[in-house]
């Protein structure tokens, strides 16, 4: 491991360690009441003691996030292909895509609960809405920016639309797709927790509401840390998929 790689790997951990150290010092000094800001040691203790319960709630939240994210990827790809193939559909649906992005999730969520009840469905739909827009817009723009000369060359060689998409447009759109996927993956856990705030029987959002009502803020912070770690894990999973799916990029960076 060279010096540049080592610095890139260790500096974020060093910065996090400094922040946690300052946080612990501030709490130990009594600058902030413990019921308002529990110390990192108290948060770690709560995490350990609540670990089995957190894992039970985590399974529910992860299932909702995975379903919502998978559906958003599938529908974004289908819609981007349809919009790229037909300019009239593209002109009609682009304003609708922008409109869906302007609607705050916290406003839509009560309507979804009213329509679909308090079970899993409204939560998956909310995650889908949250994750869908970055993916769809990234793919639509990537398809539109495909090299026209390359498209015309393939057409002159007798290529059909399926060949143009498989051999040219889809490979060229991969960087934009994975950029959108990284954003959507980081949104998935947040969307799941927000959806669970509005009701349900299990999930990290439900757990947070319960511990907040009992003023157990050390447990609430433990749940927040777990949610952040899972969002980061999904983000890095998207980065790994990008690395695995684009071997030409790996070879170019060597």
Wavefront OBJ file of the C-alpha trace (Angstrom):
o trace
v 0.000 0.000 0.000
v 1.579 3.272 -1.123
v 1.479 6.512 0.834
v -1.364 8.037 -1.196
v -3.589 4.977 -0.788
v -2.799 4.726 2.920
v -3.690 8.384 3.455
v -6.947 7.989 1.538
v -7.842 4.962 3.669
v -6.780 6.143 7.137
v -7.574 9.888 7.078
v -11.396 9.436 7.264
v -10.952 7.129 10.269
v -8.612 9.628 11.899
v -11.120 12.457 11.367
v -13.944 10.316 12.810
v -11.782 9.421 15.821
v -11.063 13.107 16.485
v -14.773 13.995 16.307
v -15.730 11.163 18.666
v -12.924 12.164 21.061
v -14.118 15.787 21.184
v -17.685 14.557 21.674
v -16.585 12.386 24.644
v -14.587 15.243 26.209
v -17.523 17.657 25.905
v -19.858 15.130 27.561
v -17.390 14.295 30.355
v -16.891 18.005 31.058
v -20.638 18.434 31.564
v -20.888 21.135 28.904
v -24.079 19.515 27.597
v -26.646 17.684 29.767
v -26.448 13.922 29.288
v -30.147 13.624 28.562
v -29.633 15.958 25.578
v -26.376 14.499 24.255
v -25.285 11.081 25.540
v -21.574 10.350 25.414
v -20.061 7.959 22.836
v -19.384 5.517 25.684
v -23.077 5.571 26.670
v -24.100 5.117 23.025
v -21.748 2.116 22.670
v -23.103 0.607 25.884
v -26.687 1.065 24.642
v -25.782 -0.451 21.285
v -24.338 -3.553 22.940
v -27.228 -3.996 25.336
v -29.861 -3.438 22.614
v -28.032 -5.369 19.881
v -30.440 -8.358 19.656
v -33.470 -6.056 19.510
v -31.790 -3.755 16.978
v -31.035 -6.734 14.735
v -34.686 -7.822 14.783
v -35.796 -4.348 13.723
v -32.931 -4.123 11.241
v -34.155 -7.142 9.264
v -37.464 -5.393 8.605
v -35.868 -2.099 7.563
v -33.310 -3.796 5.315
v -36.044 -5.805 3.572
v -38.043 -2.636 2.891
v -34.969 -0.728 1.681
v -33.840 -3.579 -0.585
v -37.292 -4.006 -2.139
v -37.756 -0.277 -2.722
v -34.282 0.130 -4.205
v -34.616 -2.926 -6.475
v -37.982 -1.727 -7.784
v -36.619 1.771 -8.408
v -33.701 0.355 -10.432
v -35.991 -1.830 -12.554
v -38.599 0.854 -13.236
v -35.985 3.576 -13.849
v -34.285 1.416 -16.485
v -37.583 0.566 -18.205
v -38.812 4.170 -18.168
v -35.478 5.549 -19.414
v -35.503 3.096 -22.322
v -39.087 4.000 -23.243
v -38.367 7.742 -23.024
v -35.230 7.396 -25.122
v -37.038 5.416 -27.816
v -39.925 7.875 -28.132
v -39.312 11.622 -27.971
v -43.026 12.377 -27.455
v -43.171 10.189 -24.374
v -39.952 11.824 -23.169
v -41.400 15.323 -23.609
v -44.565 14.269 -21.757
v -42.905 12.513 -18.826
v -39.923 14.766 -18.064
v -42.088 17.359 -16.216
v -43.751 14.527 -14.289
v -40.343 13.273 -13.125
v -39.417 16.744 -11.922
v -42.772 17.056 -10.150
v -42.250 13.825 -8.207
v -38.917 15.147 -6.953
v -40.466 18.356 -5.593
v -42.911 16.476 -3.337
v -41.477 16.121 0.199
v -41.414 12.535 1.452
v -42.857 13.483 4.826
v -45.928 14.908 3.026
v -46.477 11.889 0.778
v -46.069 9.335 3.574
v -49.429 9.943 5.343
v -51.237 9.541 2.017
v -49.474 6.244 1.382
v -50.485 5.029 4.833
v -54.085 6.044 4.087
v -54.058 4.185 0.750
v -52.028 1.079 1.652
v -52.355 0.731 5.430
v -49.643 0.368 8.083
v -47.931 -2.723 6.735
v -44.891 -3.029 4.455
v -46.381 -1.760 1.185
v -46.504 2.026 1.915
v -42.913 1.936 3.174
v -41.650 0.216 0.020
v -43.576 2.680 -2.154
v -42.055 5.657 -0.316
v -38.536 4.234 -0.698
v -39.268 3.611 -4.383
v -40.353 7.242 -4.868
v -37.264 8.495 -3.010
v -34.791 6.362 -4.993
v -36.435 6.402 -8.413
v -35.743 9.974 -9.519
v -31.893 10.039 -9.394
v -31.713 6.777 -11.323
v -34.262 7.697 -13.977
v -32.814 11.148 -14.633
v -29.242 9.810 -14.783
v -30.188 7.138 -17.313
v -32.326 9.443 -19.477
v -29.523 12.005 -19.699
v -26.910 9.326 -20.361
v -28.921 7.828 -23.233
v -29.442 11.300 -24.729
v -25.691 12.011 -24.645
v -24.692 8.892 -26.574
v -22.348 9.629 -29.473
v -24.571 10.191 -32.527
v -21.810 9.286 -34.957
v -21.363 5.917 -33.245
v -25.132 5.302 -33.440
v -25.170 6.172 -37.152
v -22.176 3.906 -37.755
v -23.955 0.954 -36.155
v -27.112 1.691 -38.169
v -25.104 1.776 -41.393
v -23.778 -1.679 -40.524
v -27.323 -3.001 -40.201
v -27.568 -2.953 -36.405
v -31.049 -3.072 -34.911
v -32.183 -1.078 -31.890
v -31.480 -3.926 -29.494
v -27.896 -4.097 -30.759
v -27.450 -0.336 -30.435
v -28.597 -0.413 -26.822
v -26.688 -3.549 -25.841
v -23.429 -2.643 -27.583
v -23.375 1.148 -27.252
v -25.965 2.984 -25.188
v -26.103 0.733 -22.128
v -22.299 0.440 -21.718
v -21.851 4.187 -22.201
v -24.611 4.937 -19.670
v -23.077 2.812 -16.900
v -21.067 5.628 -15.229
v -24.203 7.795 -15.019
v -26.297 4.847 -13.849
v -23.919 4.001 -11.011
v -23.697 7.675 -10.028
v -27.466 7.652 -9.619
v -27.343 4.279 -7.866
v -24.895 5.605 -5.269
v -27.294 8.446 -4.469
v -30.324 6.163 -4.378
v -28.556 3.574 -2.203
v -27.744 6.219 0.388
v -31.374 7.408 0.294
v -32.874 3.932 0.699
v -32.214 3.490 4.428
v -33.213 7.087 5.190
v -36.459 6.635 3.261
v -37.200 3.405 5.110
v -36.698 4.990 8.535
v -38.846 8.015 7.631
v -41.608 5.705 6.380
v -41.527 3.706 9.620
v -41.939 6.863 11.700
v -45.551 7.063 10.557
v -46.559 3.685 11.877
v -45.859 -0.007 11.941
v -44.921 -2.750 14.345
v -41.231 -3.258 13.524
v -38.262 -1.521 11.941
v -35.539 0.895 13.015
v -37.878 3.861 12.588
v -40.440 2.271 14.900
v -37.669 1.509 17.414
v -36.507 5.149 17.317
v -40.003 6.433 18.023
v -40.377 4.082 20.990
v -37.050 4.970 22.640
v -37.642 8.680 22.019
v -40.946 8.519 23.872
v -39.157 6.880 26.805
v -36.395 9.552 26.686
v -33.730 6.865 26.106
v -31.611 9.068 23.886
v -28.537 6.862 24.212
v -30.535 4.086 22.516
v -31.818 6.550 19.928
v -28.249 7.618 19.099
v -27.241 3.953 18.861
v -30.004 3.437 16.297
v -28.906 6.574 14.417
v -25.329 5.302 14.228
v -26.547 1.931 12.963
v -28.655 3.641 10.286
v -25.670 5.737 9.175
v -23.429 2.670 8.999
v -25.987 0.785 6.931
v -26.399 3.726 4.536
v -22.623 3.776 4.103
v -22.620 0.005 3.557
v -25.224 0.313 0.782
v -23.236 3.160 -0.763
v -20.041 1.110 -0.816
v -21.968 -1.883 -2.162
v -22.985 0.304 -5.112
v -19.358 1.376 -5.561
v -18.265 -2.277 -5.537
v -20.913 -3.173 -8.128
v -19.629 -0.336 -10.315
v -16.079 -1.644 -9.968
v -17.199 -5.190 -10.796
v -19.510 -4.267 -13.701
v -17.030 -1.972 -15.482
v -13.797 -3.949 -16.011
v -12.647 -1.508 -18.693
v -12.585 1.248 -16.085
v -10.464 -0.892 -13.745
v -7.920 -1.542 -16.491
v -7.819 2.141 -17.477
v -7.003 3.172 -13.879
v -4.060 0.792 -13.561
l 1 2 3 4 5 6 7 8 9 10 11 12 13 14 15 16 17 18 19 20 21 22 23 24 25 26 27 28 29 30 31 32 33 34 35 36 37 38 39 40 41 42 43 44 45 46 47 48 49 50 51 52 53 54 55 56 57 58 59 60 61 62 63 64 65 66 67 68 69 70 71 72 73 74 75 76 77 78 79 80 81 82 83 84 85 86 87 88 89 90 91 92 93 94 95 96 97 98 99 100 101 102 103 104 105 106 107 108 109 110 111 112 113 114 115 116 117 118 119 120 121 122 123 124 125 126 127 128 129 130 131 132 133 134 135 136 137 138 139 140 141 142 143 144 145 146 147 148 149 150 151 152 153 154 155 156 157 158 159 160 161 162 163 164 165 166 167 168 169 170 171 172 173 174 175 176 177 178 179 180 181 182 183 184 185 186 187 188 189 190 191 192 193 194 195 196 197 198 199 200 201 202 203 204 205 206 207 208 209 210 211 212 213 214 215 216 217 218 219 220 221 222 223 224 225 226 227 228 229 230 231 232 233 234 235 236 237 238 239 240 241 242 243 244 245 246 247 248 249 250 251 252 253 254
